[in-house]
């Protein structure tokens, strides 16, 4: 039975959140105060840094909460990180569609991820409350994950058409958008009126897509652990490393042709695990092993069987000159 008991006291929740906000403030306010294109070396260092912080925190969970919770954090972090990598394919398409200069992409991802953290926290608190009050919702979450995984397995490639995005269309009705970028500013004053730049339109689109991704990722980690604090912290660490990982893998993301197959299989697995939780409680060590095998196997298979030129589909997800204005 699902019981929303957490290893984290209210003060631990507050302290962890303040710690993350301090890190983000240092990130944007000091290390990335001036816009610049993130190099592969810089991205690799930041990726290693965020991963090291997650590992140190994981060690702390093992020490203070025991091996069960420690393995749950590890499994949750890997699942969320893998699903976040899937987000990067969409980010790349959005940046390409709007022709966002590389120097401004970090700023968009920073504010986009800050919004994602707020949304994930809300989803986690609501999901935890629902699962604690209405146990039968666990079956709905499980079936939803299985269905989502099946859809991912059937999809061919990643496609996006910003012109049809409801959030962007609603945003355009509320605020006009200029046709040109104005540095890394999100809004400017034009003809005495406040108007948005294409950079703000990109941010709105990224937030909207992350909202959709959260519908998959939050139930997925609840299938691994019933501890809201573990769910929250593993989500946060995975999202924090997403920006640097994006710049590190931006040029080779297309090489992971089977990653989506692995992600679809993971969602089906955790969905089945959640649906059958009352019948069979799978040891977390076994769950972690299966998740690592599915994700790692898809990456290894992608490297062993790279996509050939004949297999590359014609792109239908971008245009040469996006119409960002009214």
N, C-alpha and C positions, 0 to 999 in steps of 0.2 A: 504493500500500500504506500502511496506517495505521502510523505510527511515533510513539509517544508521547514525542517530544522536546519539552522545555519551555524557554522563554526564562528561566524563573524558577529560580534556584538555591535550595537549601533555606533559606538565610538570607533570600532575598527572599520566600519563602512565609511564613516565620515573621514577618518584619517587616511584611508586609501584613496578616497575621492580627492581630498586636498592634495595628496602627494602627486596624483595624476595631473591635476590642474597646474601644479607648480612645474612639472616636467613640460607640459604643453606651453606654458608661459615662457620658460627658458628657451624652448625650441623656436617659437616664432619671434619672441622679443629680442633674443640675443643671437642665436646661431643662424637664423634665417631672416634676420631683420631686413636685409637687402635682397631684392629679388635676383636670382641667378639660376642658370640651368644646373640641375643636380648631376654631377658626374657619377660614373659607375663606381669609382673608388669611394666617393663620399657616401653614396647610397649603401655600399657594402659595409662601411664602418657603422653607419646608423642602424642598418639591419642587424649587425652583430651586437650592437649595443642594446637594442630593444630585446633581442633574443636572450642576451645575458641577464637582463633585468627579470625577464619571465622565468628563466631557469633559477635565479636566486630566490625569487618568490616561491617557486615550486618546491625548492629545498626547504624553505620555511614551513610550507604546508605539510610536507612529509614529517618534519620535526615536531611541529606543534599539534597537528591534527591526525597524524598516523598515515600509514601507507595507503589505506583505502581512499582517503580524501586526496592524498598526493597523486595517486594514479588517476583519479577522476579529473583533477586539474590538468594533468598531462594529456589525457585523452580529449578533454574539452578544448584545450588550447590547440591541439593538432587539428581537430575538426573545424573549429572556428577559423584557424589560419588557412586551411584548405579552402573553405567556403569563401574566405576573403580574397584568396587568389582568383577565384571565379569572378569576383567583383572587378578585378583589375582588367579583365577583358572588356568589360562594359566601359570602364573609365577610359581605356585607350580609344575606344570607338567614339565616345563623347568628345574627348580632346581633339581627335582627328576631324570629326564633323564640324566643330566650331573653330578649327585651326588655332587652338590655344597655344601661344608661345611657350616654350619649355620653361622659361624663366618665371612664368606666372602659375605653372601647374601646381607647385608645392603649396602656394597660398590657398588655392581652391581646395586641394585635398586636406589641408589643415582644418579649415572651417567645416568642410564636409564631414570629416571624421569626428570633429567636436560635436556636430549635430547628431552623428551616428551614435556616439556614446550616450547622449541624452535619450535618444529613441530606444536604444537597447536596454537602458536602465528601466525605462517605463515598461517596455515589453516584459522584462524579467520579473518586475514586481507584480504586474498584472497576471502573468502566466503562473507565477508561484502561488498567488492568492487563489486563482481559479483551480489549480491542481490540488491545493490543500482543501478547498471547500467542495469541489465537485470532482470526485475521483474519476468518474466516467469520461471526463474530458481527455484523460490520458489516451483513450482509444481513438478519439478524434484527431489528436496530435499525431499519433502513430500512423493512422491511415493517410493523413495529409502528407506526412513525410514520405511514405511509400509512393503515393501518387506523384509527388514532386520529383522524387528520384526517377520514376518511370518516365516522366516528361523529359527530364534531362537526358536520359539514355536515348530517347527518340529524336531529340533535337539534332540538327545538322548545322554546326557553326553557331556563332553569336551574331544576332542581328538587332539593330536598333534604328528607329526613325524618330528623332526628336520632334519633328513636325507633328507627329501624332500623339505625343506624350501629353496626357491630360494636365499634369501639374504645370508644364511649360506653357500650355495654351491658356490656362487660367491666370498664370503670372503675367502674361502679355496683356491680358485684359485689364489688370490692375495697374501695371507699370509699363510705360513704353521703353523699348530697348534700342540703344544706338547700334549703328552698323560697324563701328570701329572700337578697338580697344583703347583704353586710356590708362596706360601703365597697368598696375595691379589694383586699380581702384574698382570697386563694385558699383558705385554710383557717381554721377557728376551732375552739375547744374548746367542745364542747356536751355537757353531762351527763358531763363527765370524759373524753370521747373526742374525738379529732381527726376532724373531718368536713370535707368539701369544700363550698365555696360554688358557686353556679351559674357563677361566673366561672372556676373551675378546670375545670368541665365544658365550658365554651366553649373554653378553651385546648386541652383534649384533642381536641375535635372539629376545631379549626383545624389542629392538628398532624397529625391523621389525614388530613385532606383534602389538606394540603400534601404528604404522603408520596405520595399518588396523583398529584398534579400533577408531582412530581419525576420520576416515571416517564416523563412526556412531555418535560419541558423539558431534562433532562440529555442524553438521546439526540439531541434536536433540535440542541443546540449542538455536539455532537460531529460532526454532519453538516456544520458550518461550519468547524470548526478541529480539528486533532489535537493542539493544544498544551494540556495540562491546566491550565497557569497562566492562559491566556486564558479557558478554560472557567470556571475557578474565579472569577477576578476579575470577569468580565462577569456571572456569576450573582450575586455578592455585591452589586455596585453596583445591579443591577436590584431585588434584594430590599430593599436598604436604602431605596430611594426608594418602596417599595410603601406603607408606612404613611401618609406624607404625601399620596401620590397618592390613596389611598383616601378620606381626608377631603376632598380637593379635589374629587373626582368623585362623592362619595357621593350627591349629590342629582340627578345627571344621567346616571348609568351606564345607565339604561334607554334613554337617547337613542341609544346606540351599538348599534342593532338589528342591524347587519350586521357588527359586529366579530368575532363568532364565525365567520361565514363566512370572513372574512379569515384568522383564526387556523387554521381547518381547512385552508384552501388553503395556508398557509405550512407546516404540518406535512406535507401531502402533497408539497409541493415539496421540502422538505429531506429527507424520506424517500426520494423518488425520486433526489435528488442523492446520498444516501449509498449507495443500492442500486447506482447506476450509476457509482460513483466509480472503479472499476477499468477502466471502458470509456471514460469521458470525465471529465476534470477541469475543472470549470467555474471560470472565473476568479472570484476572490472579489468583484471589483468588479461583475460581472454578477449574482452571487448577491445582493449587497447591494441592487442596484437592483431586483431582482424582489421581495425581501422588503419593501422600502420601498413599492413600488407596491401590493402586496397589502394590507398593513396600512393604509397611507395611503388607498388607494382605498376600503377598507371603512368607514373613518371618514368620509371625504368623502361617500360614498353615504348613510351614516346621517344626516348633517346635511341632505343634499338631499332625502331621502325619509323624514321622521320618521314614527313610528308613529301611526296615527289611533286614536281611541277604539274604533272598530269592530274593530280588529285586536288590541287588548289582550286576552290570554287571561285567564280567571279564575284567580286565584292558588290553587295547591294546594301551595305550599311552606312555608306557615306557618299557625299556629293562634293563637287569641286568648290562651290561657292555657297556655303550655307546662308539661308536667309534668316538672320537673327533679329532684324528689325521688324517694324510694323509694315 
